[in-house]
Amino acid sequence: MSIDWDSLVLGPAMGIFGDEVIYTPRGGVAVTIPDAVVDDEATELQMGEDGQTSIQKRPLIGIRAAALAAEAQQGDRVKVVKTGKVYVVREPIPDGHGHVLLKVMATA
């Protein structure tokens, strides 16, 4: 028996913590996602070849894969409704259980 991650875990949790965003695929039609989790200053640890580490604050957005008609792609845009901030997807990272972590960058 498999677990329905979207309806049992992701949907309820993201419904509590999520914010409304407008997701626009490159060359596609915009869709409203009511429960995206937006983190403007997520901590990302990177290790260089010399063993030196650096910590950077970068925005991340978590969405349910079921909210999109197709897979998230680099170059898609996400607008956070409550702040008006617009981001471009740098790297979509699906987790295999129905959640997609979007590494994004702010637009000018």
C-alpha positions in Angstrom: 0.0 0.0 0.0 1.5 3.3 -1.0 1.0 6.6 0.9 -0.8 9.4 -0.8 1.7 12.1 0.2 -0.2 14.9 -1.5 -3.5 14.5 0.2 -2.4 13.2 3.6 0.8 15.2 4.3 1.6 18.0 1.8 -1.9 19.4 1.2 -2.8 19.8 4.9 0.7 21.1 6.0 1.1 23.5 3.1 -2.5 24.7 3.6 -1.6 25.9 7.0 1.8 27.5 6.3 1.4 28.4 2.6 0.9 31.7 0.8 -0.9 32.3 -2.5 1.4 32.6 -5.6 0.8 32.9 -9.3 3.0 30.4 -11.2 3.7 31.1 -14.8 5.4 28.4 -16.9 7.7 29.7 -19.6 5.5 30.1 -22.6 2.5 28.8 -20.7 -0.7 29.9 -18.9 -0.5 31.2 -15.3 -2.0 29.2 -12.5 -2.8 30.3 -9.0 -1.4 28.1 -6.2 -3.0 28.9 -2.9 -0.5 27.1 -0.6 3.1 27.6 -1.7 5.6 27.9 1.1 7.8 30.9 0.6 11.1 31.5 2.4 12.9 34.7 1.4 16.1 33.9 3.3 16.7 30.2 3.4 20.2 29.2 4.4 22.3 27.4 1.8 25.7 25.9 2.8 28.2 25.5 0.1 31.6 23.8 0.3 34.4 24.8 -2.1 37.1 22.5 -3.5 39.5 23.8 -0.9 37.2 22.7 2.0 36.1 26.3 2.7 32.5 26.7 3.5 30.2 29.6 2.8 26.7 30.3 3.9 24.4 32.3 1.7 20.8 33.4 2.2 18.7 32.7 -0.9 14.9 32.6 -1.6 13.2 29.2 -1.9 9.6 28.3 -2.7 8.0 25.0 -2.0 5.0 23.8 -4.1 3.0 20.7 -4.5 3.7 19.0 -7.9 0.0 18.4 -8.2 -0.6 22.2 -8.4 1.0 22.3 -11.9 -0.1 20.8 -15.2 3.5 20.1 -16.2 6.8 19.8 -14.4 8.4 23.0 -13.1 11.2 24.2 -15.3 14.1 26.6 -15.1 12.9 30.1 -16.3 9.3 29.7 -15.0 8.1 32.7 -12.9 6.5 32.9 -9.5 4.7 35.9 -8.1 4.0 36.0 -4.4 0.6 37.7 -4.2 0.9 39.3 -0.7 4.2 40.9 -1.4 4.1 41.4 -5.1 7.7 40.0 -5.4 8.4 38.1 -8.6 11.0 35.3 -8.9 12.5 33.3 -11.7 13.0 29.6 -11.1 16.7 28.8 -11.1 16.4 25.1 -10.3 13.4 23.0 -9.6 14.1 20.0 -7.2 11.3 17.4 -7.0 11.5 15.1 -3.9 9.8 12.1 -5.4 6.9 12.4 -3.0 4.9 15.2 -4.7 6.8 18.2 -3.4 9.0 20.5 -5.5 11.5 22.8 -4.0 12.2 25.8 -6.2 15.5 27.5 -6.0 14.6 31.0 -7.3 16.1 34.4 -7.8 14.4 37.7 -7.5 13.7 39.7 -10.7 14.8 43.3 -11.0 
